[in-house]
Amino acid sequence: MSQVQSDKVKTSAPPILGLHHSAYRCRDAEETRQFYEGVLGLRTKATLAFEEDPGGDERPFMHLFFEMGDGSFLAFFDLPHTVHPSKFKVKDGMEEWHVAMEVGDYAQMMQFKQRLEEFDMPVFGPIDHKFCHSIYFFDPNGIALEITVRDENHDAVLDEEEAASPEAMRKWMAETAAIRREKLESAAQAAE
């Protein structure tokens, strides 16, 4: 991917209001519904079944939406014709992805920890990130999940980080450019 060339762009970006949904694969729609509704207490807002994918190919799937308190959604695709156990192994929250959901205070986060433990689910934390605290666990699809709460210094810490970001980014890129270039070139050569 090339560098963004903002000097050529004339159209301003409208403000993004927030995250509507983030979508993932699930191995079983009902199992996923039971977890997000029954364990996490989210409302099942839609279970949309289709016979064709958006490109018009015959590929039945279900698209599930679970509503969070701010009106955004966690969504899942159940594609039964392509389900394979390798797609649903536990994912490293840094290597692949994780979903962080916010609660109102520390007591609510700890209440979630207790609830998850009552479901006999492994829960890690709380971890102090110096601007928020978090607990971590996995859904039935292997997706790393996080319940987080903002600390009282959250905004001040992030304001400081925002001011330091240009220099931190410049330094990071200078220190890691050779590693990245070598890995990407090796991968490109292996693909040829």
Backbone as CSV, one residue per row, in Angstrom:
resi,resn,N_x,N_y,N_z,CA_x,CA_y,CA_z,C_x,C_y,C_z
1,MET,0.846,-1.178,0.000,0.000,0.000,0.000,0.889,1.238,0.000
2,SER,0.544,2.196,-0.800,1.365,3.396,-0.902,1.010,4.403,0.190
3,GLN,1.919,5.343,0.368,1.687,6.414,1.330,0.479,7.247,0.899
4,VAL,-0.263,7.764,1.860,-1.390,8.642,1.560,-0.833,9.969,1.068
5,GLN,-1.322,10.428,-0.065,-0.854,11.687,-0.636,-1.935,12.737,-0.454
6,SER,-1.977,13.334,0.731,-3.057,14.266,1.065,-3.002,15.549,0.254
7,ASP,-1.849,15.878,-0.346,-1.776,17.109,-1.129,-2.593,17.023,-2.413
8,LYS,-2.972,15.823,-2.862,-3.767,15.643,-4.079,-5.267,15.573,-3.795
9,VAL,-5.632,15.448,-2.531,-7.038,15.260,-2.158,-7.700,16.610,-1.942
10,LYS,-8.827,16.807,-2.618,-9.572,18.075,-2.522,-10.818,17.951,-1.645
11,THR,-11.343,16.737,-1.513,-12.587,16.524,-0.780,-12.290,16.267,0.692
12,SER,-12.945,17.005,1.561,-12.732,16.805,2.992,-13.477,15.556,3.466
13,ALA,-12.972,14.940,4.516,-13.598,13.744,5.076,-14.736,14.164,6.007
14,PRO,-15.947,13.683,5.757,-17.029,13.953,6.699,-16.701,13.296,8.048
15,PRO,-17.226,13.810,9.145,-16.927,13.202,10.439,-17.527,11.794,10.551
16,ILE,-16.726,10.864,11.023,-17.219,9.516,11.287,-17.863,9.540,12.667
17,LEU,-19.103,9.159,12.748,-19.874,9.275,13.980,-19.518,8.218,15.020
18,GLY,-19.027,7.098,14.586,-18.691,6.018,15.507,-18.654,4.705,14.751
19,LEU,-18.527,3.644,15.471,-18.482,2.314,14.877,-19.901,1.774,14.794
20,HIS,-20.381,1.468,13.585,-21.700,0.862,13.442,-21.626,-0.603,13.847
21,HIS,-20.731,-1.361,13.194,-20.533,-2.750,13.584,-19.153,-3.220,13.165
22,SER,-18.714,-4.237,13.824,-17.500,-4.944,13.475,-17.937,-6.390,13.270
23,ALA,-17.517,-7.016,12.153,-18.042,-8.336,11.802,-16.946,-9.394,11.773
24,TYR,-17.296,-10.590,12.224,-16.374,-11.715,12.331,-17.077,-12.985,11.858
25,ARG,-16.306,-14.048,11.650,-16.868,-15.359,11.341,-17.285,-16.040,12.630
26,CYS,-18.308,-16.865,12.559,-18.649,-17.743,13.681,-18.820,-19.150,13.132
27,ARG,-18.619,-20.133,13.988,-18.748,-21.511,13.500,-20.174,-22.005,13.583
28,ASP,-20.994,-21.363,14.448,-22.362,-21.815,14.659,-23.177,-20.629,15.163
29,ALA,-24.190,-20.234,14.407,-24.979,-19.051,14.755,-25.645,-19.179,16.118
30,GLU,-26.219,-20.341,16.425,-26.923,-20.505,17.691,-25.955,-20.491,18.870
31,GLU,-24.833,-21.149,18.748,-23.816,-21.128,19.802,-23.344,-19.698,20.061
32,THR,-23.139,-18.946,18.995,-22.705,-17.558,19.112,-23.793,-16.712,19.753
33,ARG,-25.054,-16.930,19.354,-26.168,-16.189,19.974,-26.250,-16.483,21.461
34,GLN,-26.132,-17.751,21.829,-26.203,-18.111,23.241,-25.120,-17.402,24.054
35,PHE,-23.916,-17.301,23.492,-22.831,-16.642,24.214,-23.073,-15.136,24.339
36,TYR,-23.303,-14.463,23.216,-23.411,-13.002,23.261,-24.686,-12.528,23.943
37,GLU,-25.757,-13.271,23.808,-27.006,-12.913,24.476,-27.024,-13.460,25.902
38,GLY,-26.755,-14.753,26.043,-26.887,-15.400,27.337,-25.787,-15.093,28.321
39,VAL,-24.544,-15.004,27.855,-23.419,-14.754,28.757,-23.143,-13.262,28.905
40,LEU,-23.010,-12.554,27.764,-22.669,-11.128,27.828,-23.884,-10.220,27.968
41,GLY,-25.083,-10.749,27.747,-26.293,-9.955,27.949,-26.591,-8.964,26.842
42,LEU,-26.000,-9.160,25.660,-26.300,-8.265,24.537,-27.623,-8.666,23.897
43,ARG,-28.283,-7.702,23.312,-29.563,-7.936,22.648,-29.324,-8.419,21.220
44,THR,-29.962,-9.518,20.835,-29.903,-9.976,19.443,-30.816,-9.074,18.634
45,LYS,-30.221,-8.265,17.776,-30.990,-7.279,17.020,-31.410,-7.811,15.656
46,ALA,-30.590,-8.675,15.052,-30.955,-9.202,13.729,-30.291,-10.543,13.498
47,THR,-31.032,-11.439,12.848,-30.514,-12.723,12.372,-30.976,-12.829,10.923
48,LEU,-30.152,-12.334,10.029,-30.521,-12.201,8.618,-29.985,-13.391,7.835
49,ALA,-30.875,-14.201,7.265,-30.479,-15.361,6.469,-30.582,-15.024,4.987
50,PHE,-29.546,-15.393,4.218,-29.483,-15.109,2.791,-29.108,-16.376,2.031
51,GLU,-29.577,-16.481,0.811,-29.221,-17.607,-0.058,-28.042,-17.273,-0.963
52,GLU,-27.819,-15.977,-1.213,-26.725,-15.541,-2.067,-25.875,-14.526,-1.326
53,ASP,-24.556,-14.506,-1.649,-23.692,-13.493,-1.058,-23.895,-12.171,-1.803
54,PRO,-23.327,-11.069,-1.312,-23.546,-9.771,-1.967,-23.122,-9.732,-3.433
55,GLY,-22.218,-10.632,-3.847,-21.792,-10.680,-5.235,-22.720,-11.485,-6.124
56,GLY,-23.781,-12.083,-5.565,-24.743,-12.849,-6.342,-24.438,-14.330,-6.433
57,ASP,-23.346,-14.785,-5.778,-23.016,-16.212,-5.794,-23.913,-16.963,-4.817
58,GLU,-24.337,-18.159,-5.220,-25.156,-18.983,-4.330,-24.260,-19.463,-3.190
59,ARG,-24.452,-18.861,-2.047,-23.644,-19.168,-0.868,-24.472,-18.783,0.353
60,PRO,-25.305,-19.694,0.843,-26.163,-19.375,1.984,-25.342,-18.949,3.210
61,PHE,-25.822,-17.922,3.880,-25.157,-17.472,5.108,-26.147,-16.735,5.990
62,MET,-25.780,-16.624,7.249,-26.559,-15.823,8.188,-25.651,-14.721,8.712
63,HIS,-26.218,-13.533,8.845,-25.500,-12.377,9.389,-26.218,-11.977,10.674
64,LEU,-25.536,-12.121,11.814,-26.120,-11.834,13.126,-25.619,-10.489,13.636
65,PHE,-26.465,-9.752,14.330,-26.090,-8.469,14.920,-26.491,-8.452,16.395
66,PHE,-25.524,-8.141,17.250,-25.762,-8.017,18.690,-25.524,-6.566,19.079
67,GLU,-26.555,-5.951,19.684,-26.507,-4.520,19.978,-25.867,-4.242,21.328
68,MET,-24.988,-3.241,21.325,-24.375,-2.777,22.568,-25.072,-1.506,23.034
69,GLY,-24.778,-1.088,24.233,-25.481,0.031,24.853,-25.375,1.341,24.114
70,ASP,-24.317,1.544,23.338,-24.162,2.802,22.609,-24.824,2.771,21.236
71,GLY,-25.502,1.652,20.910,-26.177,1.533,19.628,-25.315,0.899,18.540
72,SER,-24.059,0.594,18.834,-23.219,-0.100,17.858,-23.435,-1.606,18.001
73,PHE,-22.866,-2.362,17.073,-23.137,-3.793,17.028,-21.859,-4.610,16.876
74,LEU,-21.883,-5.808,17.431,-20.951,-6.863,17.072,-21.730,-7.760,16.130
75,ALA,-21.134,-8.074,14.991,-21.831,-8.862,13.981,-21.009,-10.101,13.627
76,PHE,-21.701,-11.126,13.153,-21.055,-12.392,12.806,-21.649,-12.942,11.530
77,PHE,-20.805,-13.649,10.776,-21.235,-14.392,9.597,-21.157,-15.872,9.912
78,ASP,-22.268,-16.589,9.723,-22.278,-18.047,9.799,-22.359,-18.542,8.361
79,LEU,-21.247,-19.121,7.882,-21.160,-19.666,6.524,-20.963,-21.171,6.654
80,PRO,-22.061,-21.939,6.794,-21.946,-23.363,7.108,-21.217,-24.189,6.052
81,HIS,-21.212,-23.766,4.798,-20.571,-24.548,3.739,-19.055,-24.406,3.740
82,THR,-18.530,-23.448,4.498,-17.077,-23.254,4.547,-16.526,-23.348,5.961
83,VAL,-17.329,-23.857,6.895,-16.871,-23.949,8.277,-15.730,-24.971,8.360
84,HIS,-14.669,-24.608,9.094,-13.525,-25.500,9.277,-12.918,-25.183,10.643
85,PRO,-12.583,-26.225,11.420,-12.066,-25.991,12.773,-10.863,-25.045,12.828
86,SER,-10.025,-25.044,11.803,-8.829,-24.195,11.830,-9.170,-22.710,11.882
87,LYS,-10.359,-22.341,11.447,-10.751,-20.929,11.455,-11.184,-20.454,12.843
88,PHE,-11.381,-21.380,13.764,-11.968,-21.006,15.051,-11.076,-21.343,16.244
89,LYS,-9.786,-21.439,16.000,-8.841,-21.626,17.098,-8.729,-20.309,17.854
90,VAL,-8.303,-20.414,19.101,-8.112,-19.205,19.907,-7.110,-18.292,19.209
91,LYS,-7.474,-17.023,19.087,-6.641,-16.047,18.399,-5.879,-15.191,19.399
92,ASP,-4.640,-14.961,19.105,-3.818,-14.058,19.908,-4.344,-12.640,19.692
93,GLY,-4.711,-11.972,20.769,-5.303,-10.643,20.676,-4.394,-9.592,20.075
94,MET,-3.070,-9.863,20.005,-2.153,-8.919,19.368,-1.782,-9.374,17.960
95,GLU,-1.710,-10.662,17.737,-1.339,-11.176,16.418,-2.484,-11.061,15.420
96,GLU,-3.695,-11.245,15.862,-4.826,-11.212,14.932,-5.745,-10.047,15.279
97,TRP,-6.602,-10.204,16.246,-7.515,-9.124,16.612,-8.114,-9.419,17.974
98,HIS,-8.703,-8.389,18.540,-9.537,-8.563,19.721,-10.585,-7.463,19.712
99,VAL,-11.644,-7.693,20.451,-12.734,-6.732,20.554,-12.794,-6.257,21.993
100,ALA,-12.684,-4.949,22.197,-12.757,-4.365,23.536,-14.108,-3.678,23.700
101,MET,-14.847,-4.081,24.745,-16.150,-3.502,25.040,-16.041,-2.744,26.360
102,GLU,-16.615,-1.559,26.408,-16.461,-0.680,27.557,-17.662,-0.759,28.496
103,VAL,-17.370,-0.775,29.797,-18.409,-0.673,30.823,-18.204,0.623,31.601
104,GLY,-19.180,0.955,32.448,-19.210,2.252,33.108,-18.231,2.470,34.238
105,ASP,-17.896,1.403,34.982,-16.970,1.598,36.094,-16.269,0.277,36.442
106,TYR,-15.303,0.384,37.334,-14.475,-0.762,37.723,-15.321,-1.877,38.326
107,ALA,-16.305,-1.519,39.143,-17.166,-2.527,39.775,-17.920,-3.339,38.719
108,GLN,-18.385,-2.692,37.648,-19.086,-3.411,36.578,-18.142,-4.361,35.849
109,MET,-16.894,-3.920,35.641,-15.920,-4.804,35.002,-15.699,-6.047,35.867
110,MET,-15.550,-5.846,37.174,-15.331,-6.965,38.083,-16.579,-7.843,38.185
111,GLN,-17.753,-7.252,38.040,-18.992,-8.032,38.007,-18.995,-8.950,36.791
112,PHE,-18.515,-8.438,35.637,-18.395,-9.285,34.452,-17.398,-10.412,34.700
113,LYS,-16.301,-10.100,35.375,-15.307,-11.143,35.662,-15.959,-12.256,36.484
114,GLN,-16.689,-11.881,37.508,-17.362,-12.869,38.351,-18.372,-13.680,37.539
115,ARG,-19.139,-12.992,36.696,-20.147,-13.682,35.871,-19.488,-14.697,34.944
116,LEU,-18.423,-14.303,34.281,-17.716,-15.204,33.369,-17.153,-16.406,34.120
117,GLU,-16.623,-16.167,35.299,-16.113,-17.273,36.116,-17.242,-18.211,36.525
118,GLU,-18.439,-17.668,36.782,-19.591,-18.503,37.099,-19.986,-19.390,35.917
119,PHE,-19.659,-18.956,34.694,-19.864,-19.771,33.500,-18.679,-20.707,33.260
120,ASP,-17.749,-20.771,34.241,-16.534,-21.593,34.143,-15.671,-21.212,32.949
121,MET,-15.627,-19.930,32.661,-14.795,-19.440,31.568,-13.506,-18.873,32.138
122,PRO,-12.352,-19.190,31.525,-11.102,-18.564,31.951,-11.146,-17.059,31.682
123,VAL,-10.776,-16.270,32.690,-10.744,-14.811,32.570,-9.398,-14.344,33.110
124,PHE,-8.744,-13.473,32.359,-7.445,-12.949,32.752,-7.591,-11.491,33.150
125,GLY,-6.898,-11.101,34.201,-6.937,-9.708,34.640,-7.699,-9.563,35.934
126,PRO,-7.856,-8.339,36.358,-7.715,-7.099,35.600,-6.250,-6.703,35.366
127,ILE,-6.016,-6.104,34.209,-4.711,-5.587,33.809,-4.804,-4.061,33.837
128,ASP,-3.812,-3.433,34.452,-3.743,-1.977,34.535,-2.940,-1.466,33.338
129,HIS,-3.603,-0.765,32.427,-2.940,-0.207,31.245,-2.533,1.249,31.451
130,LYS,-2.639,1.744,32.658,-2.255,3.105,33.055,-3.227,4.187,32.584
131,PHE,-4.228,3.830,31.814,-5.297,4.773,31.460,-6.648,4.066,31.446
132,CYS,-6.612,2.727,31.503,-7.811,1.917,31.625,-7.417,0.587,32.264
133,HIS,-8.403,-0.127,32.769,-8.214,-1.477,33.298,-9.055,-2.420,32.449
134,SER,-8.567,-3.656,32.272,-9.254,-4.593,31.394,-9.178,-6.017,31.914
135,ILE,-10.205,-6.790,31.561,-10.180,-8.242,31.716,-10.290,-8.845,30.321
136,TYR,-9.792,-10.086,30.167,-9.739,-10.729,28.858,-10.286,-12.146,28.929
137,PHE,-10.949,-12.574,27.842,-11.506,-13.921,27.748,-11.755,-14.206,26.275
138,PHE,-12.279,-15.384,25.945,-12.492,-15.775,24.553,-13.935,-16.190,24.332
139,ASP,-14.453,-15.882,23.135,-15.790,-16.341,22.777,-15.689,-17.749,22.183
140,PRO,-16.811,-18.406,21.854,-16.763,-19.775,21.328,-16.075,-19.889,19.968
141,ASN,-15.851,-18.761,19.291,-15.210,-18.763,17.984,-13.708,-18.520,18.076
142,GLY,-13.180,-18.424,19.295,-11.760,-18.187,19.489,-11.371,-16.723,19.459
143,ILE,-12.344,-15.829,19.394,-12.052,-14.393,19.329,-11.736,-13.880,20.729
144,ALA,-10.612,-13.171,20.839,-10.215,-12.568,22.106,-11.135,-11.375,22.392
145,LEU,-11.735,-11.375,23.589,-12.632,-10.296,24.000,-12.065,-9.611,25.231
146,GLU,-12.404,-8.345,25.360,-11.922,-7.527,26.471,-13.093,-6.713,26.999
147,ILE,-13.207,-6.675,28.318,-14.110,-5.724,28.973,-13.190,-4.700,29.614
148,THR,-13.394,-3.433,29.281,-12.494,-2.388,29.757,-13.278,-1.262,30.411
149,VAL,-12.594,-0.558,31.296,-13.171,0.613,31.948,-12.118,1.719,31.940
150,ARG,-12.547,2.927,31.638,-11.632,4.066,31.619,-11.267,4.453,33.049
151,ASP,-9.968,4.707,33.286,-9.530,5.250,34.560,-9.819,6.748,34.573
152,GLU,-9.740,7.366,35.756,-10.067,8.787,35.822,-9.052,9.644,35.057
153,ASN,-7.842,9.133,34.834,-6.835,9.879,34.078,-6.828,9.509,32.594
154,HIS,-7.819,8.771,32.132,-7.889,8.274,30.751,-7.680,9.377,29.719
155,ASP,-8.490,10.425,29.783,-8.426,11.480,28.768,-7.105,12.234,28.819
156,ALA,-6.587,12.504,30.024,-5.312,13.224,30.157,-4.166,12.416,29.564
157,VAL,-4.142,11.117,29.825,-3.078,10.270,29.286,-3.157,10.238,27.764
158,LEU,-4.352,10.062,27.220,-4.481,10.004,25.764,-4.199,11.353,25.112
159,ASP,-4.507,12.460,25.784,-4.154,13.779,25.248,-2.636,13.929,25.160
160,GLU,-1.928,13.471,26.195,-0.456,13.498,26.173,0.072,12.618,25.045
161,GLU,-0.504,11.442,24.907,-0.062,10.526,23.845,-0.332,11.107,22.465
162,GLU,-1.458,11.776,22.307,-1.773,12.385,21.017,-0.711,13.416,20.646
163,ALA,-0.313,14.234,21.608,0.699,15.258,21.343,2.049,14.632,20.989
164,ALA,2.367,13.493,21.585,3.657,12.833,21.342,3.634,11.897,20.136
165,SER,2.450,11.645,19.553,2.312,10.643,18.492,3.174,10.886,17.258
166,PRO,3.261,12.112,16.720,4.086,12.282,15.508,5.541,11.855,15.729
167,GLU,6.136,12.243,16.822,7.525,11.870,17.098,7.642,10.384,17.397
168,ALA,6.688,9.813,18.136,6.715,8.376,18.437,6.602,7.565,17.140
169,MET,5.751,8.000,16.222,5.596,7.299,14.953,6.872,7.392,14.120
170,ARG,7.463,8.583,14.035,8.697,8.757,13.271,9.786,7.832,13.814
171,LYS,9.959,7.809,15.119,10.994,6.974,15.749,10.713,5.484,15.506
172,TRP,9.479,5.071,15.686,9.107,3.667,15.475,9.397,3.218,14.052
173,MET,9.002,4.017,13.089,9.210,3.650,11.691,10.696,3.584,11.358
174,ALA,11.484,4.504,11.894,12.932,4.480,11.649,13.562,3.220,12.241
175,GLU,13.104,2.820,13.428,13.675,1.653,14.105,13.219,0.328,13.513
176,THR,12.065,0.277,12.876,11.510,-1.004,12.413,11.429,-1.148,10.900
177,ALA,11.783,-0.130,10.148,11.639,-0.167,8.687,12.410,-1.326,8.064
178,ALA,13.637,-1.556,8.485,14.453,-2.621,7.892,13.840,-3.995,8.160
179,ILE,13.336,-4.210,9.368,12.710,-5.495,9.718,11.482,-5.724,8.840
180,ARG,10.638,-4.711,8.749,9.403,-4.811,7.965,9.708,-5.081,6.489
181,ARG,10.671,-4.314,5.943,11.039,-4.465,4.539,11.545,-5.883,4.264
182,GLU,12.408,-6.400,5.146,12.943,-7.746,4.969,11.841,-8.796,5.001
183,LYS,10.927,-8.703,5.955,9.830,-9.681,6.067,8.903,-9.624,4.852
184,LEU,8.577,-8.417,4.409,7.677,-8.283,3.273,8.339,-8.741,1.979
185,GLU,9.604,-8.437,1.800,10.310,-8.886,0.591,10.456,-10.402,0.576
186,SER,10.758,-11.006,1.734,10.867,-12.465,1.816,9.537,-13.123,1.476
187,ALA,8.458,-12.579,1.995,7.123,-13.135,1.723,6.790,-13.010,0.245
188,ALA,7.125,-11.868,-0.367,6.842,-11.654,-1.785,7.638,-12.649,-2.649
189,GLN,8.893,-12.870,-2.293,9.722,-13.824,-3.033,9.189,-15.248,-2.893
190,ALA,8.749,-15.609,-1.712,8.206,-16.951,-1.470,6.912,-17.175,-2.270
191,ALA,6.158,-16.099,-2.485,4.886,-16.210,-3.211,5.095,-16.347,-4.715
192,GLU,6.285,-15.981,-5.216,6.535,-16.040,-6.675,6.767,-17.439,-7.169
